[in-house]
Amino acid sequence: SGQQQTAGSDPWRLASTNLVGYQGKSVVLRFAGIRGSSYESDMSIDDIRLSIVAPLNAGVVEVQSPSGAICPGTTTPVVGV
């Protein structure tokens, strides 16, 4: 709330919100602004994006090399994810 930018040449402000708590539910996005009596109270909203982000739960499924026992710190194994 309040003044966000002071000049017409100021760059756009980027904002993001995580909606993961609303997964599987209907969501209504509402943008509200309070308009004053001068040009300084103008408001613009542009380039709204809703994205599905893939989960980050990757894990090792296979040690490809070296085969056999590995002594810790002696080699870097190649793994498949």
C-alpha positions in Angstrom: 0.0 0.0 0.0 1.1 3.6 -0.4 3.3 5.1 -3.0 5.3 2.4 -4.8 7.1 4.5 -7.5 7.9 8.2 -7.8 8.4 8.7 -11.6 6.7 7.5 -14.8 10.1 6.2 -15.9 10.5 3.9 -12.9 10.7 0.2 -13.9 7.8 -2.2 -13.4 7.7 -3.9 -10.0 7.7 -7.7 -10.0 5.7 -9.6 -7.4 4.9 -13.3 -6.9 2.8 -15.4 -4.6 2.9 -19.1 -4.0 -0.6 -20.6 -4.3 0.4 -24.2 -3.4 -1.9 -24.1 -0.4 -4.9 -23.7 -2.8 -4.0 -26.7 -5.1 -7.1 -28.4 -6.3 -9.3 -25.5 -5.3 -11.0 -22.7 -7.2 -9.1 -19.4 -6.8 -10.2 -15.9 -7.6 -7.5 -13.3 -8.0 -8.6 -9.8 -7.1 -6.6 -6.6 -7.5 -7.8 -3.6 -5.6 -6.6 0.0 -5.8 -7.7 3.2 -4.1 -8.0 6.0 -6.5 -7.1 9.6 -5.5 -7.8 12.9 -7.3 -4.5 13.2 -9.3 -2.4 11.2 -11.7 -0.2 10.0 -8.8 -3.0 7.6 -7.8 -3.0 5.7 -11.2 -2.5 2.0 -11.0 -1.5 -0.6 -13.7 -1.3 -4.4 -13.6 0.3 -6.2 -16.5 1.6 -9.6 -17.5 -0.2 -11.9 -15.0 1.2 -15.4 -15.2 0.0 -18.6 -13.4 2.5 -21.4 -13.6 2.6 -25.0 -12.4 6.1 -25.7 -11.0 7.3 -29.3 -11.1 8.0 -30.8 -7.6 11.6 -31.0 -6.5 11.7 -34.6 -5.1 14.4 -36.1 -7.3 16.4 -39.1 -6.0 19.2 -41.4 -7.1 17.8 -44.5 -8.8 21.1 -46.1 -10.0 24.8 -45.9 -9.4 26.2 -46.3 -12.9 29.9 -46.4 -12.2 32.1 -47.4 -10.5 30.6 -50.8 -9.7 31.3 -52.6 -6.4 32.3 -51.1 -3.1 33.3 -47.4 -3.0 35.6 -46.0 -0.3 34.3 -42.7 0.8 36.3 -39.7 -0.5 38.3 -41.8 -3.1 36.1 -41.4 -6.2 33.1 -39.6 -7.5 30.4 -42.0 -8.5 28.3 -41.4 -11.6 24.6 -41.7 -10.8 21.3 -41.8 -12.6 18.5 -39.6 -11.4 
